[in-house]
């Protein structure tokens, strides 16, 4: 797996139309150029040109309409959706945001039982429409239990919608807004659709944000908006499940977006540093700069391997194989965080240049930090991740190997996901990922993994520790890295990733793991046995100088390989 390069774009596509739309999207942005993208960003110009392009090429209709509702031969295919996430964010998070919140808005529709709305949605997508997801509220955030949006019976067999939603992308212009609320007087959950053009729909304001400036993040209010059965998508358990399952699909998109942003920054930083001579030396000859670039590259490749491997598991999912429910929040939390980390590492190299208004980097510094937080906080995902620890380590089951899922297919299971009973989700032996590997850093990390399992057997969290959410979140960082490493190794085999690169990847994984283990010692009260094991987890990676230099040659070869059209 290599970095995305728009000017040398070459990637497998299962059909000619997918490749055509990807190339047309790249051409749209390259023709627009960095100068105009930055001018629009700084002036917070509404991206009408992008939406016109989407409408003309019917891109959202092709990519986001399940096959059974598409007249264009479209499908919902997480492989090419993941690819498109990376492309859009590479040019600007605001463009990706219009796409991502459309995905969220579509989730409850495709998951619901309202066939009339589904047919209307397919038609709106063909006409270039975007969608919105009315879930969060200003007072309660994403606390669905406390939602104050109500559907009140009007005595005529229909309802009046009353309430407001906050931080809703595309809330100004969506063809339909999927809105979550409760039925009065029963309190049953309900999803229904509203039209922003209706007189009873008030777009209260655009919420000003430091990032994605061009996007319209709305507050909207429904004032006795009339709702009939034709507007209702789902009730009760289905409505509740639709909210959670939509997040499973829609928030997954954050991972590849983060990779796209960091990749553009990588090219810009390398081109800048390689062209500067300080104190008689090229900046890229300084040892610390080489290290920062190699670590950035390794973290970027690792994040991309994880995100696309997790997409394989989403595509392969069934009621009997729900491993994606672990891998999905790992992408939402860890891959997005790694993209942010890469941008900050690169910023250490280019320093003040990263603040200059004519760079992509300046925009990325504002935007990339939003991705780990767009679902709320990393803790939301971590609390979910730690639910899988027991079965991951101690209840292995045999599963057929999941291949790379890149062929054309409609991922319709995602719209009828089985919910709940996370304790029943099973995994094969995690050690399978390490079979046949001899890299010293890979093996050293595997020792850290075995120590974590040993800790869970010999000195598991006490009752008091288990009740301490902060403690469990800290320990969850260690578990998350275990899962992260597994996905890296699985996809590295699929892509035949260079062994030197993998060793550099595991060099930073060892250091990250050691840091988290040290944090457990410094921040919490542990039993003597726990503290001893945490100490044993702290390890120093093997320093392969020759291997590092080979990776550096690979990194430096990207110099001037991509320079965005101005």
LOSE-220435 format. One record per residue (C-alpha): y negated, z, x negated; residue in one letter; residue number from 1. Coordinates in Angstrom, 1 decimal, padded with zeros to 4 digits, m for minus. Layout:
<rs>
((Y; Z; X); "a"; NUM)
...
</rs>
This chain:
<rs>
((000.0; 000.0; 000.0); "x"; 1)
((m003.4; m001.0; m001.3); "x"; 2)
((m007.0; m000.5; m000.3); "x"; 3)
((m008.5; m002.6; 002.4); "x"; 4)
((m010.7; m005.3; 001.0); "x"; 5)
((m012.4; m007.5; 003.6); "x"; 6)
((m013.2; m010.3; 001.2); "x"; 7)
((m009.6; m010.5; 000.1); "x"; 8)
((m008.0; m009.6; 003.4); "x"; 9)
((m004.3; m009.9; 003.5); "x"; 10)
((m002.1; m007.8; 005.7); "x"; 11)
((001.0; m008.4; 007.9); "x"; 12)
((000.2; m009.4; 011.4); "x"; 13)
((003.0; m009.8; 014.0); "x"; 14)
((001.2; m012.6; 015.7); "x"; 15)
((m001.6; m015.1; 014.9); "x"; 16)
((m004.0; m013.8; 017.5); "x"; 17)
((m004.0; m010.3; 015.9); "x"; 18)
((m004.9; m011.8; 012.5); "x"; 19)
((m007.5; m014.0; 014.1); "x"; 20)
((m009.3; m011.1; 015.8); "x"; 21)
((m009.2; m009.0; 012.6); "x"; 22)
((m010.7; m011.8; 010.6); "x"; 23)
((m013.3; m012.5; 013.2); "x"; 24)
((m014.3; m008.9; 013.2); "x"; 25)
((m014.6; m008.9; 009.4); "x"; 26)
((m016.7; m012.0; 009.6); "x"; 27)
((m019.0; m010.5; 012.2); "x"; 28)
((m019.9; m007.6; 010.0); "x"; 29)
((m020.0; m009.6; 006.7); "x"; 30)
((m022.4; m012.0; 008.4); "x"; 31)
((m024.5; m009.2; 009.7); "x"; 32)
((m024.7; m007.8; 006.2); "x"; 33)
((m025.3; m004.3; 004.8); "x"; 34)
((m029.1; m004.6; 005.0); "x"; 35)
((m029.1; m005.2; 008.8); "x"; 36)
((m026.4; m002.6; 009.4); "x"; 37)
((m028.5; 000.0; 007.6); "x"; 38)
((m031.7; m001.0; 009.3); "x"; 39)
((m030.0; m000.7; 012.7); "x"; 40)
((m028.6; 002.7; 011.7); "x"; 41)
((m032.0; 004.1; 010.5); "x"; 42)
((m033.7; 002.9; 013.7); "x"; 43)
((m030.8; 004.1; 015.9); "x"; 44)
((m030.7; 000.6; 017.5); "x"; 45)
((m028.2; 000.3; 020.3); "x"; 46)
((m025.4; m002.0; 019.0); "x"; 47)
((m025.7; m004.7; 021.7); "x"; 48)
((m024.8; m007.4; 019.2); "x"; 49)
((m021.4; m005.7; 018.5); "x"; 50)
((m020.7; m005.3; 022.2); "x"; 51)
((m021.5; m008.9; 022.8); "x"; 52)
((m019.1; m009.9; 020.0); "x"; 53)
((m016.4; m007.7; 021.6); "x"; 54)
((m017.0; m009.3; 024.9); "x"; 55)
((m017.0; m012.8; 023.6); "x"; 56)
((m013.7; m012.4; 021.7); "x"; 57)
((m012.2; m010.1; 024.3); "x"; 58)
((m011.0; m007.8; 021.4); "x"; 59)
((m010.7; m004.6; 023.4); "x"; 60)
((m008.8; m006.5; 026.1); "x"; 61)
((m006.3; m007.8; 023.6); "x"; 62)
((m005.8; m004.6; 021.7); "x"; 63)
((m006.1; m001.9; 024.5); "x"; 64)
((m004.4; m003.4; 027.6); "x"; 65)
((m000.7; m002.6; 028.0); "x"; 66)
((001.4; m005.8; 028.3); "x"; 67)
((002.2; m005.3; 031.9); "x"; 68)
((m001.5; m005.4; 032.9); "x"; 69)
((m002.7; m008.1; 030.4); "x"; 70)
((m003.4; m011.7; 031.4); "x"; 71)
((m004.2; m012.5; 027.8); "x"; 72)
((m000.9; m011.6; 026.2); "x"; 73)
((m002.4; m008.2; 025.0); "x"; 74)
((m000.4; m005.1; 024.2); "x"; 75)
((m001.0; m001.5; 023.2); "x"; 76)
((000.3; m001.5; 019.6); "x"; 77)
((m000.4; 001.5; 017.4); "x"; 78)
((000.2; m000.5; 014.2); "x"; 79)
((m002.7; m003.0; 014.8); "x"; 80)
((m004.8; m000.3; 016.5); "x"; 81)
((m004.6; 001.8; 013.3); "x"; 82)
((m005.6; m001.3; 011.3); "x"; 83)
((m008.6; m001.9; 013.6); "x"; 84)
((m009.7; 001.7; 013.2); "x"; 85)
((m009.9; 001.2; 009.5); "x"; 86)
((m011.8; m002.1; 009.8); "x"; 87)
((m014.5; m000.8; 012.2); "x"; 88)
((m015.2; 002.5; 010.3); "x"; 89)
((m015.3; 000.6; 007.0); "x"; 90)
((m018.5; m001.0; 008.3); "x"; 91)
((m019.9; 002.0; 010.3); "x"; 92)
((m018.6; 004.9; 012.3); "x"; 93)
((m020.9; 004.1; 015.2); "x"; 94)
((m019.0; 000.8; 015.8); "x"; 95)
((m015.6; 002.7; 015.6); "x"; 96)
((m017.0; 005.3; 018.0); "x"; 97)
((m017.5; 002.8; 020.8); "x"; 98)
((m013.8; 001.7; 020.3); "x"; 99)
((m012.4; 005.2; 020.0); "x"; 100)
((m014.1; 006.7; 023.1); "x"; 101)
((m013.0; 003.6; 025.0); "x"; 102)
((m009.4; 004.5; 024.0); "x"; 103)
((m010.0; 008.0; 025.3); "x"; 104)
((m011.4; 006.7; 028.5); "x"; 105)
((m008.4; 004.4; 029.0); "x"; 106)
((m005.8; 007.1; 028.5); "x"; 107)
((m006.0; 008.8; 031.9); "x"; 108)
((m006.1; 005.4; 033.6); "x"; 109)
((m003.0; 004.0; 032.0); "x"; 110)
((m001.2; 007.4; 032.4); "x"; 111)
((m002.2; 007.8; 036.0); "x"; 112)
((m000.7; 006.5; 039.2); "x"; 113)
((m003.6; 004.4; 040.6); "x"; 114)
((m002.5; 000.8; 040.3); "x"; 115)
((m005.7; m000.5; 041.9); "x"; 116)
((m007.8; 001.2; 039.1); "x"; 117)
((m005.4; m000.1; 036.4); "x"; 118)
((m005.9; m003.7; 037.6); "x"; 119)
((m009.6; m003.2; 037.8); "x"; 120)
((m009.6; m001.7; 034.3); "x"; 121)
((m007.7; m004.7; 032.9); "x"; 122)
((m010.3; m007.0; 034.4); "x"; 123)
((m013.2; m005.0; 033.1); "x"; 124)
((m011.7; m005.1; 029.6); "x"; 125)
((m011.5; m008.9; 029.8); "x"; 126)
((m015.1; m008.9; 030.8); "x"; 127)
((m016.0; m006.9; 027.6); "x"; 128)
((m016.3; m003.5; 029.2); "x"; 129)
((m016.1; m000.2; 027.3); "x"; 130)
((m014.9; 003.1; 028.7); "x"; 131)
((m015.7; 006.8; 028.5); "x"; 132)
((m013.8; 010.1; 028.7); "x"; 133)
((m015.5; 012.8; 030.7); "x"; 134)
((m013.6; 015.9; 029.5); "x"; 135)
((m015.8; 018.4; 027.6); "x"; 136)
((m018.7; 020.4; 029.1); "x"; 137)
((m021.7; 021.9; 027.5); "x"; 138)
((m020.8; 025.5; 028.3); "x"; 139)
((m017.0; 025.3; 027.8); "x"; 140)
((m016.5; 022.6; 025.3); "x"; 141)
((m012.9; 021.3; 025.6); "x"; 142)
((m011.7; 024.5; 027.3); "x"; 143)
((m010.1; 022.7; 030.2); "x"; 144)
((m009.1; 026.0; 032.0); "x"; 145)
((m012.8; 026.7; 032.5); "x"; 146)
((m013.9; 023.2; 033.7); "x"; 147)
((m016.7; 023.5; 036.3); "x"; 148)
((m016.6; 019.9; 037.5); "x"; 149)
((m015.4; 020.0; 041.1); "x"; 150)
((m014.2; 017.7; 043.8); "x"; 151)
((m015.3; 019.3; 047.1); "x"; 152)
((m013.8; 018.0; 050.4); "x"; 153)
((m016.5; 016.6; 052.6); "x"; 154)
((m014.6; 017.0; 055.9); "x"; 155)
((m014.1; 013.2; 056.2); "x"; 156)
((m010.9; 013.0; 054.2); "x"; 157)
((m012.9; 012.2; 051.0); "x"; 158)
((m014.6; 014.3; 048.3); "x"; 159)
((m018.0; 014.9; 046.7); "x"; 160)
((m018.0; 015.3; 042.9); "x"; 161)
((m020.3; 018.0; 041.6); "x"; 162)
((m020.9; 019.0; 038.0); "x"; 163)
((m021.8; 017.7; 034.5); "x"; 164)
((m020.1; 016.6; 031.3); "x"; 165)
((m021.4; 016.8; 027.8); "x"; 166)
((m020.9; 014.9; 024.6); "x"; 167)
((m019.5; 011.9; 026.3); "x"; 168)
((m019.5; 008.7; 024.2); "x"; 169)
((m020.4; 005.4; 026.1); "x"; 170)
((m021.6; 007.6; 029.0); "x"; 171)
((m024.5; 005.3; 029.4); "x"; 172)
((m022.8; 002.0; 029.8); "x"; 173)
((m019.0; 002.4; 030.5); "x"; 174)
((m017.4; 000.2; 033.1); "x"; 175)
((m015.6; 003.4; 034.3); "x"; 176)
((m015.8; 007.0; 033.2); "x"; 177)
((m012.5; 008.9; 033.4); "x"; 178)
((m013.6; 012.4; 034.6); "x"; 179)
((m011.6; 015.6; 034.5); "x"; 180)
((m012.2; 018.4; 037.0); "x"; 181)
((m010.7; 020.6; 039.7); "x"; 182)
((m010.1; 020.3; 043.4); "x"; 183)
((m011.8; 022.7; 045.7); "x"; 184)
((m010.5; 025.1; 047.1); "x"; 185)
((m007.1; 024.9; 045.4); "x"; 186)
((m008.2; 024.7; 041.8); "x"; 187)
((m005.7; 021.9; 041.1); "x"; 188)
((m006.5; 019.7; 038.2); "x"; 189)
((m007.7; 016.1; 038.9); "x"; 190)
((m008.7; 013.0; 037.0); "x"; 191)
((m010.9; 010.5; 038.8); "x"; 192)
((m013.1; 007.6; 037.8); "x"; 193)
((m016.8; 007.1; 038.3); "x"; 194)
((m019.2; 004.2; 037.8); "x"; 195)
((m022.3; 004.9; 035.7); "x"; 196)
((m024.2; 002.4; 037.9); "x"; 197)
((m023.7; 004.5; 041.0); "x"; 198)
((m026.8; 006.2; 042.4); "x"; 199)
((m025.1; 009.6; 042.3); "x"; 200)
((m024.3; 009.3; 038.6); "x"; 201)
((m027.2; 010.6; 036.4); "x"; 202)
((m027.1; 009.9; 032.7); "x"; 203)
((m029.2; 013.0; 031.8); "x"; 204)
((m029.8; 012.2; 028.2); "x"; 205)
((m028.7; 010.8; 024.9); "x"; 206)
((m027.6; 013.7; 022.7); "x"; 207)
((m029.2; 013.2; 019.3); "x"; 208)
((m026.8; 013.5; 016.4); "x"; 209)
((m027.3; 013.2; 012.6); "x"; 210)
((m024.4; 010.8; 012.4); "x"; 211)
((m023.3; 007.8; 014.5); "x"; 212)
((m027.0; 007.4; 015.3); "x"; 213)
((m026.6; 004.2; 017.2); "x"; 214)
((m023.9; 005.5; 019.5); "x"; 215)
((m024.9; 006.8; 022.9); "x"; 216)
((m023.4; 010.3; 023.1); "x"; 217)
((m024.3; 011.3; 026.7); "x"; 218)
((m024.7; 014.2; 029.0); "x"; 219)
((m024.0; 013.0; 032.6); "x"; 220)
((m024.2; 014.7; 035.9); "x"; 221)
((m022.5; 013.9; 039.2); "x"; 222)
((m024.6; 014.9; 042.2); "x"; 223)
((m022.5; 014.7; 045.4); "x"; 224)
((m020.8; 011.5; 044.0); "x"; 225)
((m018.5; 010.2; 046.7); "x"; 226)
((m014.8; 010.1; 045.7); "x"; 227)
((m012.0; 008.6; 047.7); "x"; 228)
((m008.3; 008.3; 047.1); "x"; 229)
((m009.0; 004.9; 045.5); "x"; 230)
((m010.9; 006.7; 042.7); "x"; 231)
((m008.3; 009.4; 041.9); "x"; 232)
((m006.1; 008.7; 038.9); "x"; 233)
((m003.9; 011.8; 038.9); "x"; 234)
((m003.5; 015.3; 040.4); "x"; 235)
((m002.0; 018.6; 039.2); "x"; 236)
((000.4; 018.6; 036.4); "x"; 237)
((000.0; 014.8; 035.7); "x"; 238)
((m003.8; 015.3; 035.4); "x"; 239)
((m003.4; 018.2; 033.0); "x"; 240)
((m000.8; 016.3; 030.9); "x"; 241)
((m003.0; 013.2; 030.9); "x"; 242)
((m005.8; 015.1; 029.3); "x"; 243)
((m003.6; 016.4; 026.5); "x"; 244)
((m001.6; 013.2; 026.0); "x"; 245)
((m004.8; 011.2; 025.9); "x"; 246)
((m006.0; 013.4; 023.0); "x"; 247)
((m002.7; 012.7; 021.3); "x"; 248)
((m003.4; 009.0; 021.3); "x"; 249)
((m007.2; 008.9; 021.1); "x"; 250)
((m007.9; 011.5; 018.5); "x"; 251)
((m005.2; 010.1; 016.2); "x"; 252)
((m007.6; 007.3; 015.6); "x"; 253)
((m009.8; 009.6; 013.5); "x"; 254)
((m007.4; 009.3; 010.5); "x"; 255)
((m007.7; 005.6; 009.8); "x"; 256)
((m011.4; 005.8; 010.5); "x"; 257)
((m011.8; 008.3; 007.7); "x"; 258)
((m009.8; 006.1; 005.4); "x"; 259)
((m012.0; 003.2; 006.2); "x"; 260)
((m015.2; 005.1; 005.4); "x"; 261)
((m013.9; 006.5; 002.2); "x"; 262)
((m012.6; 003.1; 001.0); "x"; 263)
((m016.1; 001.5; 001.4); "x"; 264)
((m017.6; 004.4; m000.5); "x"; 265)
((m014.9; 003.9; m003.3); "x"; 266)
((m016.0; 000.3; m003.9); "x"; 267)
((m019.7; 001.1; m003.8); "x"; 268)
((m019.3; 004.1; m006.2); "x"; 269)
((m017.1; 002.2; m008.7); "x"; 270)
((m019.4; m000.8; m008.8); "x"; 271)
((m022.4; 001.4; m009.4); "x"; 272)
((m020.8; 003.6; m012.1); "x"; 273)
((m019.2; 000.7; m013.9); "x"; 274)
((m022.6; m001.0; m014.3); "x"; 275)
((m024.5; 002.0; m015.7); "x"; 276)
((m024.8; 002.9; m019.3); "x"; 277)
((m025.9; 006.4; m020.2); "x"; 278)
((m026.4; 007.9; m023.7); "x"; 279)
((m024.8; 004.8; m025.2); "x"; 280)
((m021.6; 004.9; m023.1); "x"; 281)
((m020.6; 003.3; m019.8); "x"; 282)
((m020.4; 005.9; m017.1); "x"; 283)
((m016.8; 004.9; m016.3); "x"; 284)
((m015.8; 005.8; m020.0); "x"; 285)
((m016.6; 009.5; m019.4); "x"; 286)
((m013.4; 011.4; m019.1); "x"; 287)
((m014.5; 013.5; m016.1); "x"; 288)
((m015.6; 010.3; m014.3); "x"; 289)
((m012.2; 008.8; m014.8); "x"; 290)
((m010.6; 011.9; m013.4); "x"; 291)
((m012.8; 011.9; m010.4); "x"; 292)
((m012.1; 008.2; m009.7); "x"; 293)
((m008.3; 008.6; m010.2); "x"; 294)
((m008.2; 011.6; m007.9); "x"; 295)
((m010.3; 009.8; m005.3); "x"; 296)
((m008.0; 006.8; m005.4); "x"; 297)
((m004.8; 008.9; m005.3); "x"; 298)
((m006.1; 011.0; m002.3); "x"; 299)
((m007.1; 007.8; m000.5); "x"; 300)
((m003.8; 006.1; m001.0); "x"; 301)
((m002.0; 009.2; 000.1); "x"; 302)
((m004.1; 009.5; 003.2); "x"; 303)
((m003.5; 005.9; 004.1); "x"; 304)
((000.3; 006.3; 003.6); "x"; 305)
((000.3; 009.4; 005.9); "x"; 306)
((m001.8; 007.8; 008.7); "x"; 307)
((000.3; 004.6; 008.9); "x"; 308)
((003.6; 006.5; 008.6); "x"; 309)
((002.6; 008.8; 011.4); "x"; 310)
((001.8; 005.7; 013.5); "x"; 311)
((005.4; 004.6; 012.9); "x"; 312)
((006.6; 007.8; 014.5); "x"; 313)
((004.3; 007.4; 017.5); "x"; 314)
((005.7; 003.9; 018.1); "x"; 315)
((009.3; 005.1; 017.8); "x"; 316)
((008.7; 008.1; 020.1); "x"; 317)
((010.9; 008.9; 023.0); "x"; 318)
((011.9; 012.0; 025.0); "x"; 319)
((014.6; 012.6; 022.4); "x"; 320)
((012.3; 012.1; 019.4); "x"; 321)
((009.0; 013.8; 019.6); "x"; 322)
((008.3; 014.4; 015.9); "x"; 323)
((005.0; 012.6; 016.3); "x"; 324)
((003.7; 015.8; 018.0); "x"; 325)
((003.7; 017.4; 014.5); "x"; 326)
((002.7; 014.3; 012.5); "x"; 327)
((m000.2; 013.5; 014.9); "x"; 328)
((m002.2; 016.7; 014.3); "x"; 329)
((m001.5; 016.5; 010.6); "x"; 330)
((m003.3; 013.1; 010.7); "x"; 331)
((m006.2; 014.5; 012.9); "x"; 332)
((m006.7; 017.4; 010.6); "x"; 333)
((m005.5; 016.5; 007.1); "x"; 334)
((m006.2; 012.8; 006.8); "x"; 335)
((m009.7; 013.2; 008.2); "x"; 336)
((m010.3; 016.1; 005.8); "x"; 337)
((m009.1; 014.1; 002.8); "x"; 338)
((m011.4; 011.2; 003.7); "x"; 339)
((m014.3; 013.7; 003.6); "x"; 340)
((m013.0; 015.1; 000.3); "x"; 341)
((m012.8; 011.6; m001.3); "x"; 342)
((m016.4; 010.9; m000.3); "x"; 343)
((m017.6; 014.2; m001.8); "x"; 344)
((m015.6; 013.5; m005.1); "x"; 345)
((m017.2; 010.1; m005.3); "x"; 346)
((m020.6; 011.6; m004.6); "x"; 347)
((m020.1; 013.8; m007.7); "x"; 348)
((m020.1; 010.6; m009.7); "x"; 349)
((m022.9; 008.6; m008.2); "x"; 350)
((m025.1; 011.7; m007.5); "x"; 351)
((m028.6; 010.7; m006.3); "x"; 352)
((m027.6; 007.1; m005.7); "x"; 353)
((m025.6; 008.3; m002.7); "x"; 354)
((m028.8; 009.3; m001.0); "x"; 355)
((m030.6; 006.0; m001.3); "x"; 356)
((m031.3; 004.4; 002.1); "x"; 357)
((m030.0; 000.9; 001.2); "x"; 358)
((m026.5; 002.1; 000.4); "x"; 359)
((m023.5; 002.4; 002.7); "x"; 360)
((m022.8; 005.8; 001.0); "x"; 361)
((m025.9; 007.4; 002.5); "x"; 362)
((m024.6; 006.7; 006.0); "x"; 363)
((m021.1; 007.8; 005.1); "x"; 364)
((m022.3; 011.1; 003.8); "x"; 365)
((m023.6; 011.9; 007.3); "x"; 366)
((m020.7; 010.4; 009.2); "x"; 367)
((m017.5; 011.3; 007.4); "x"; 368)
((m017.9; 015.0; 008.0); "x"; 369)
((m017.9; 014.4; 011.8); "x"; 370)
((m014.3; 013.2; 011.9); "x"; 371)
((m012.5; 016.5; 011.1); "x"; 372)
((m014.7; 018.1; 013.7); "x"; 373)
((m014.8; 015.6; 016.6); "x"; 374)
((m011.9; 017.3; 018.2); "x"; 375)
((m013.5; 020.7; 017.9); "x"; 376)
((m012.3; 022.2; 014.6); "x"; 377)
((m009.5; 021.9; 012.2); "x"; 378)
((m008.2; 025.2; 013.6); "x"; 379)
((m007.3; 023.5; 016.9); "x"; 380)
((m004.8; 021.2; 015.1); "x"; 381)
((m003.6; 024.0; 012.7); "x"; 382)
((m002.7; 026.2; 015.7); "x"; 383)
((m000.6; 023.3; 017.0); "x"; 384)
((001.0; 022.5; 013.7); "x"; 385)
((002.4; 026.0; 013.0); "x"; 386)
((004.4; 025.9; 016.3); "x"; 387)
((006.8; 023.5; 014.5); "x"; 388)
((007.5; 025.6; 011.4); "x"; 389)
((010.8; 027.1; 012.6); "x"; 390)
((012.6; 023.9; 013.6); "x"; 391)
((011.2; 022.0; 010.7); "x"; 392)
((012.8; 024.3; 008.1); "x"; 393)
((015.7; 025.9; 009.9); "x"; 394)
((017.1; 023.7; 012.6); "x"; 395)
((017.7; 020.2; 011.1); "x"; 396)
((019.2; 017.6; 013.3); "x"; 397)
((020.4; 014.1; 012.3); "x"; 398)
((018.2; 011.3; 013.3); "x"; 399)
((018.4; 007.5; 012.6); "x"; 400)
((015.8; 006.6; 010.0); "x"; 401)
((012.5; 005.4; 011.5); "x"; 402)
((011.7; 002.0; 009.9); "x"; 403)
((008.2; 000.6; 009.4); "x"; 404)
((007.2; m000.2; 013.0); "x"; 405)
((004.9; m003.2; 012.4); "x"; 406)
((006.5; m005.8; 014.7); "x"; 407)
((004.8; m006.7; 017.9); "x"; 408)
((005.6; m004.3; 020.7); "x"; 409)
((004.0; m002.5; 023.6); "x"; 410)
((004.0; 001.3; 023.0); "x"; 411)
((004.3; 002.1; 026.6); "x"; 412)
((006.0; 005.5; 026.0); "x"; 413)
((002.6; 006.9; 025.0); "x"; 414)
((001.5; 006.7; 028.6); "x"; 415)
((004.5; 008.7; 029.9); "x"; 416)
((004.9; 011.2; 027.1); "x"; 417)
((007.1; 014.2; 027.8); "x"; 418)
((005.0; 017.3; 027.5); "x"; 419)
((005.5; 021.0; 026.7); "x"; 420)
((008.5; 022.7; 025.1); "x"; 421)
((007.3; 022.2; 021.6); "x"; 422)
((009.9; 024.7; 020.4); "x"; 423)
((012.6; 022.1; 021.2); "x"; 424)
((011.2; 019.4; 019.0); "x"; 425)
((013.6; 018.8; 016.1); "x"; 426)
((013.5; 017.3; 012.7); "x"; 427)
((016.0; 016.1; 010.1); "x"; 428)
((016.3; 017.9; 006.8); "x"; 429)
((012.9; 017.7; 005.0); "x"; 430)
((014.7; 017.4; 001.7); "x"; 431)
((015.8; 013.9; 002.5); "x"; 432)
((012.4; 012.6; 001.5); "x"; 433)
((012.9; 013.9; m002.1); "x"; 434)
((016.4; 012.4; m002.6); "x"; 435)
((016.7; 010.2; m005.7); "x"; 436)
((013.2; 011.0; m007.0); "x"; 437)
((012.7; 012.1; m010.6); "x"; 438)
((008.9; 012.2; m011.0); "x"; 439)
((008.1; 015.6; m012.6); "x"; 440)
((005.2; 016.3; m010.3); "x"; 441)
((007.2; 015.3; m007.2); "x"; 442)
((009.9; 017.7; m008.3); "x"; 443)
((007.4; 020.5; m009.1); "x"; 444)
((005.9; 020.2; m005.7); "x"; 445)
((009.4; 020.3; m004.2); "x"; 446)
((009.8; 023.7; m005.9); "x"; 447)
((006.7; 024.9; m004.2); "x"; 448)
((008.2; 023.7; m000.9); "x"; 449)
((011.4; 025.6; m001.5); "x"; 450)
((009.4; 028.7; m002.3); "x"; 451)
((007.6; 028.5; 001.0); "x"; 452)
((011.0; 028.3; 002.8); "x"; 453)
((012.2; 031.2; 000.7); "x"; 454)
((009.2; 033.2; 001.8); "x"; 455)
((010.0; 032.6; 005.4); "x"; 456)
((013.5; 033.8; 005.0); "x"; 457)
((013.0; 036.8; 002.7); "x"; 458)
((009.5; 038.0; 003.6); "x"; 459)
((008.3; 036.3; 006.8); "x"; 460)
((005.0; 037.4; 008.4); "x"; 461)
((005.1; 040.8; 009.9); "x"; 462)
((004.3; 041.4; 013.6); "x"; 463)
((000.8; 042.4; 012.6); "x"; 464)
((000.3; 039.4; 010.4); "x"; 465)
((001.6; 037.0; 013.0); "x"; 466)
((m001.0; 038.4; 015.5); "x"; 467)
((m003.7; 037.7; 012.9); "x"; 468)
((m004.8; 034.1; 013.7); "x"; 469)
((m006.7; 033.9; 010.5); "x"; 470)
((m003.6; 034.8; 008.4); "x"; 471)
((m001.4; 032.3; 010.2); "x"; 472)
((m004.0; 029.6; 009.8); "x"; 473)
((m004.1; 030.3; 006.1); "x"; 474)
((m000.3; 030.1; 005.8); "x"; 475)
((m000.4; 027.0; 008.0); "x"; 476)
((m002.3; 025.2; 005.2); "x"; 477)
((000.8; 025.5; 003.0); "x"; 478)
((003.1; 024.2; 005.7); "x"; 479)
((000.8; 021.3; 006.5); "x"; 480)
((000.9; 020.1; 002.9); "x"; 481)
((004.7; 020.1; 003.1); "x"; 482)
((004.6; 017.8; 006.1); "x"; 483)
((001.9; 015.7; 004.4); "x"; 484)
((004.0; 015.2; 001.3); "x"; 485)
((007.1; 014.1; 003.4); "x"; 486)
((005.1; 011.3; 005.1); "x"; 487)
((003.7; 010.2; 001.8); "x"; 488)
((007.1; 009.9; 000.2); "x"; 489)
((008.6; 008.1; 003.2); "x"; 490)
((005.9; 005.5; 003.3); "x"; 491)
((005.8; 005.2; m000.5); "x"; 492)
((009.3; 003.9; m000.3); "x"; 493)
((008.5; 001.4; 002.4); "x"; 494)
((005.5; 000.1; 000.5); "x"; 495)
((007.2; 000.4; m002.9); "x"; 496)
((004.2; 002.4; m004.1); "x"; 497)
((003.8; 002.5; m007.9); "x"; 498)
((005.4; 005.6; m009.4); "x"; 499)
((002.4; 006.4; m011.6); "x"; 500)
((000.2; 006.6; m008.5); "x"; 501)
((002.7; 008.8; m006.7); "x"; 502)
((002.7; 011.2; m009.7); "x"; 503)
((m001.1; 011.3; m009.5); "x"; 504)
((m000.8; 012.0; m005.8); "x"; 505)
((001.5; 014.9; m006.4); "x"; 506)
((m000.6; 016.2; m009.2); "x"; 507)
((m003.4; 016.9; m006.6); "x"; 508)
((m000.9; 018.2; m004.0); "x"; 509)
((000.4; 020.8; m006.5); "x"; 510)
((m003.2; 021.9; m007.2); "x"; 511)
((m004.0; 022.0; m003.5); "x"; 512)
((m000.9; 024.0; m002.8); "x"; 513)
((m001.6; 026.4; m005.6); "x"; 514)
((m005.1; 026.9; m004.3); "x"; 515)
((m003.9; 027.7; m000.8); "x"; 516)
((m001.3; 030.1; m002.2); "x"; 517)
((m004.0; 031.9; m004.3); "x"; 518)
((m006.2; 032.1; m001.1); "x"; 519)
((m003.3; 033.9; 000.6); "x"; 520)
((m003.3; 036.5; m002.2); "x"; 521)
((m007.1; 036.9; m002.4); "x"; 522)
((m007.9; 036.9; 001.3); "x"; 523)
((m005.2; 038.9; 003.1); "x"; 524)
((m003.0; 042.0; 002.9); "x"; 525)
((000.5; 041.0; 001.9); "x"; 526)
((003.7; 042.9; 001.2); "x"; 527)
((004.7; 043.1; m002.5); "x"; 528)
((007.4; 040.5; m001.9); "x"; 529)
((005.1; 038.2; m000.2); "x"; 530)
((002.5; 038.5; m002.9); "x"; 531)
((005.1; 037.9; m005.6); "x"; 532)
((006.3; 034.7; m003.9); "x"; 533)
((002.7; 033.4; m003.4); "x"; 534)
((002.2; 034.0; m007.1); "x"; 535)
((005.3; 032.0; m007.9); "x"; 536)
((003.9; 029.1; m005.8); "x"; 537)
((000.9; 028.8; m008.2); "x"; 538)
((001.9; 026.0; m010.6); "x"; 539)
((000.2; 023.6; m013.0); "x"; 540)
((001.0; 019.9; m012.6); "x"; 541)
((002.5; 017.9; m015.4); "x"; 542)
((m000.2; 016.1; m017.3); "x"; 543)
((001.1; 012.6; m018.1); "x"; 544)
((m001.7; 011.1; m020.2); "x"; 545)
((m000.1; 007.6; m020.4); "x"; 546)
((000.6; 007.5; m016.7); "x"; 547)
((m002.9; 008.6; m015.9); "x"; 548)
((m004.3; 005.8; m018.0); "x"; 549)
((m002.2; 003.3; m016.2); "x"; 550)
((m003.5; 004.5; m012.9); "x"; 551)
((m007.1; 004.4; m014.3); "x"; 552)
((m006.5; 000.7; m015.2); "x"; 553)
((m005.4; 000.1; m011.6); "x"; 554)
((m008.5; 001.9; m010.3); "x"; 555)
((m010.9; 000.1; m012.7); "x"; 556)
((m009.5; m003.2; m011.7); "x"; 557)
((m011.2; m002.7; m008.3); "x"; 558)
((m014.6; m003.1; m010.0); "x"; 559)
((m016.6; m005.8; m008.3); "x"; 560)
((m013.7; m006.7; m006.1); "x"; 561)
((m015.7; m006.0; m003.0); "x"; 562)
((m019.5; m006.1; m002.7); "x"; 563)
((m020.7; m006.3; 000.8); "x"; 564)
((m022.9; m009.2; 001.8); "x"; 565)
((m026.5; m008.1; 002.1); "x"; 566)
</rs>
